[in-house]
Amino acid sequence: MSTTVADIQAALSAVIDPNTGKDLITSKSAKNIQLLGSVVNLEVELGYPALSQFDLIRQLVVSKLAGLPGVTEVQVKVLSKIVAHTAQRGIKLLPGVKNIIAVASGKGGVGKSTTAVNLALALSAEGARVGILDADIYGPSLPMMMGIDDRPESLDGKTMEPLENYDVQVSSIGFMIDPAEPMVWRGPMVTQALVQLLEQTNWRELDYLVIDMPPGTGDVQLTLSQKVPVTGAVIVTTPQDIALLDARKGLKMFEKVGIPILGIVENMSTHICSNCGHQEAIFGAGGGARMCAEYQVELLAALPLTMSIREQADSGKPTVVAEPNGPVAALYKDMARKVAIKVAEKAKDMSSKFPTISVQNT
């Protein structure tokens, strides 16, 4: 009895992607299945960046197919294909950007910027083309966190090139002002500056643009929801009741303006003593999980409060690049993978497939 392509498809339907929980046939990840004599060739196409997962998924496929009758060799190519997904109705995608992820919090001081930076770096580490925008006009922190001390160039006098470090493109008002100079601007000027940073930065073919939002639910957030094609939002909070109170407001704001919530990150979940390793929930415990249960969203990560995260961000070399194989970087990478999978599960943007209709007098 020899194996057929149908047998291969049946076997692949029992191979589960450990990251999505879906089999390779139902998720349409198995592509170009060929049976050449006793050799099986196929591709596994993932909708999210996953360089660190390629070998694992390849081994799962090989081990499953190698036992089929008459099969002597299994050749598997695993790759990621990241496409553009839908944003708010009526808002066109940003040129050069497939997906925009807003990282927000209801209040300051919960580690939102640190989370946003490590999210961007983790997506990049997994093979995606990533940019990050500093939308906190009053308190830009990305120049310091990303270790960039330079000014952007303009090649045409109208737009500017993003600066880059650690393979991540970066745009921030902080690159254009004195770090000690306060931004004494009214709301309309701030929102105009945000739109200019977004639209006049020459983003170079990004799979993901992470937007580090300012805290609160004011002008900048409203402008973002009305003018910027946001694929989804990540809410950052701490377990503390006061932080959760404001995080709920941020979540509800995004729901009202039609931006999906990709999940919640509980930052400073437990404090880890740098001397003895003792863990203590100094800001309370389980707050993020309760909020997720209340709003039916996923808890993307419970990140520890450690001195190293703060020191690495302050030094311009955040955790994901400072200790790429460390336990905290692993948490950030797992968080990033979950965010990317949530994006991949959304409907694809088909606007580029539609023909342009023009009416002319003849």
N, C-alpha and C positions, 0 to 999 in steps of 0.2 A: 504493500500500500504506500503510495507516494503522497507527498504533501501538495496541496493546492493553495492558490492565493486566498481562497475562502477560508482554508484552515489557518492561514497566517493571520487573517483578520479576526478570526474567532479567538485565537491565542492572544492577540493584542488587546482584545476587549477585556481581558483579565489582567492587563498591566495597568496599574494605577499610578498616576503622577502623584508622588507623595506631597507635593506642594499644593495642588488644587483638589486632590481627592477624587478626580475624575479619570476614567479610563481613556486610553489613547484613541479609541475608535469613536466613542460618544463625543469627545471633545474635538474630534477631527484633527488631532495632532499628528496622526500617522499619515504620511504622504508618500506618493511615488513608490508603492510597494511592488517589487519585482522579484520573480522567481526564475533565476537563470540556472537551469540544471539543478544542482544541489546547493546553490548559493542564494541566500536571501539578501536583497538590497532594499533599504527604505530610509526615509527621513522622518525625524520627529521634530515637528515645528512647534515651538512654545510661543505663546503670545506675551511673554514677559521675559525680562533679562535674567539669565540664570547660568552664567558661566560656571559657577561653583557646583551646579547640579548636573551638568552635562554627563559626566562620567557615571554618576549614580543612575541616571535614567537610561543611559546606554547599557549598563550592566543588567538592569532589570529586563530590558528588551532582549538582549542576547541570551540571558539565562532562560527566558521563557520560550524563545524560538529554537534554541539549539537542541531541545529535546524532541522536536517534531520529526516524524519518520523521514529518512532520506536527506535531511538537512545536514550539511557538513560545515557550512560557514555562514555567519550572519554579519553583514556589514551595515552599521547604523551610523547615520550622520545626524547629530542633534544640533539644532540651531534655534535662535530666537528671532522672531519677526514681529516687531512692534509697529502697530498701525495707529492712525488717528481715531479717536472715539468722540462720540457726540458730547456737545456742551449745551449751554442754555439755548433754548429755541430762538432763532433769529439772529444769533451772533456768529459771525464768520470766524473760522480758525485764524490764528496769528500766523503770518508767513514764516516758514522755517521752523514751526513748532507743532508737533503732533498732539501732545497732551499737556495740560497745565494742572498742576497739583498745588492747591493753596494750603499752607500750614498755618493754622490760626489758634488763638486762645482768647478767652474772654477777658483775661487780665494779664498783666505783665509779671515777670519774675518766675514763670513756671518752666523756663528752659525751652521755649518755643524755637528760638533762633538756633540753639545748639542742636535741637532735634531736626530742624529743617536742613541744616548744613550736613549733618551726618546721613540724613535720608538721601540727599543729592549725591554725596560721595559713595554711598552704598549702592545706589542704582548704577552709578558709573563703574564701580568695581565689578559689577555683574555684567558689564558689556554694553550698557546703554549710553547714548549720547545725551548729556544732561547739562542744563543751565540752571542757575539760581538767581532770582531777582530779589533785591532788598526793597520791600515795599514800606518799610518803616522809615519814612522821610525824616521824622523828628529825631530818631535815634538809630541811625544806620550802624550795624555791627558786623556786616559781612566782610568789609575790608580787613578788619583785624582777624576775624575767625578764619578767613580763607588765606591769610598770609600774603595779601596783595597790597603793595604800597606803590601805586602807579596811577597814572591818569589815562583815560581811554582816548583813542585816536579817532578822528573823523577823516575818512578818505574822500568824501564828497561834499563836506561842509554842511550836510543836512542830517546825517545819521552818524552813529558811533559804533565802533567795534567793541564787542564784549572783551573784558580782560579774562585771563584764564590761569588757573592753577589746579593741580591734581586732576587734569583732564576734565575740569568742569568750567563752563563759561559763566561769568559773573557780571552782573550789572547792579550798580548802587549809586545813589546820590552822594554817598560817602567818598567816592572817588573824585568828586568834583568840588568838595568844600574842605576847609580847614577842619581837622578833627575836633578842635576846641571851639569852633564857631557854632553857636546855636542856630537852629532853623526857626526864625521868628516869622512864620508864615500862617496866614489864615487858611481855612479849609479848602476853598476853591484852588488856591495855588498848589496845595499839597496834592489834590486829586489830579490836577493838570500835570504836575511833575511825574506822578505815577504813570499816567497814560503815555507821556513822552518817553519815559524809561522803557516801557514795554514795547511801544510801536516804533521807536527810533533807534532801538538796539538791533544790530544785524545778527540776530541769532542764527547760528550755522547748523541747520538741519538737526534740530533737537528731537529726541524721542520724548523727553520729559522736561518741562520747565517747572521748577519748584519755586513758589512765591512765598517768601518769608513775610507774613502779614504783621502789621502792628497790632497791639492788643486792642480789644474793644469791638464795638459794633457801630462805628460812625461813618463819616464821609468816604474814607478810603474803601471800606468794605462794601458800601453801597455802589460806589463807582465800579469796583471789581465785578460785582454781580450784574451790572447793567451793560458794561462795555467790553469785558474780557471773557473769552471763551474758556471757562473753568471746567475741567473734566470732573473734578471732585475735590473735596476738602478733607483734611486731616485735623482733628481737634486735639490739642495738647493740654493736659491738665495735671495737677498733682492730686494725691488722694484726699487732700484737705477739703473740708466742706465748703469753705469760702471760695476756693479755686473752682470747685465743682459747680457752685452756684453761678459763677460767671461763664464757665465753659458751656453750661446748658443754654445760656443766652446766645452764645456764639453758634452753637449747633442749630438752634431754632431759627436764627437769622438766615443761615445757609439753606435750611429747609424752605423758608418762606420765599426765597428768591430762586428756587429751583436748582440749587447746586447739590448734588448727591454727597452724602457723608461717606467717605471711604472707611473711616474707623476712628478710634480714639487711642491716643498714646498716654499712658499714665507715667509721667516723669517723676523722678525722686521718690519712687515707690518704696524703696527701703534704703536706709543709710548703712553703708558698709564701712566699718572702721578700718582705716589704713594700717593700723598697728596689729590688731588681733583678728580682723576679719569678721568680727561680730556684726550681725545684721539686726537692725531695729527700725520699725515703722514709725519714724518720728512725726510724719505728717498724717498718720492714720493709715488704715489698711482697707483695701477692697473698694475704694470709692470709684475708681475707673470701671471696675467690673459691674458695679451697681448701675452706673450711668449707661453702660452698654446694654444691660438687660432692660433698662427703662425705655431706651429708644431703639432697641432692636438693631444695634450696630456692633461691629466686631472690635474687640480689644486687640489692637495691633501689637502692643508691647507694654511691658511693665519694666521700666528702666531704673537702674539703681542710682542713688545719690552718692557719687564717689568723687574724691578730690581730683583724680586723674582726668575725668571728663572736663572739669572746669579748667584745669591747668593746660590741657591740650588745646582746648578751644581758644583760650587766652593767648597761647603761644603761636597761633596761626597754623596749627597742625592738628585738626580734630581727630577724635578717637579712631575713626575708620581708616585713616591713613597713618596715624601715629602707631597704632597697635592693630594692624589689619587682621591678625590671627588671634587676637585676644578675646576673652569671653564677652566683653561689652560690645566690641565691634560685631561679634556674632549676633547679638541681640538687635543691633541696628540693621544688619544685613537681612535678618529674618523679618524685621518690620518692613523694610523696603520691598522685599519679595511679596509680602502680603498686600502692600499698597499697589504694586504693579499688577498683581493678579486681580485685585478689585477693579482696576482700570481696564484690564483685558476682558473682563466679564461684561463690560458695558457695550452698548450697541456701537458698531463702527460708524464713523462719519462717512457718509456717501455723497457729500456735496460736490466733491471733485468729479464724481461720475456723471452728474447731471449736465446736459448741454446748456450753454448760455443762449438764451432766447433774446433776440433784439428785434424791435419793430421799426421798420423804415418806410418812409413814403416813397412810392415808386410811380 
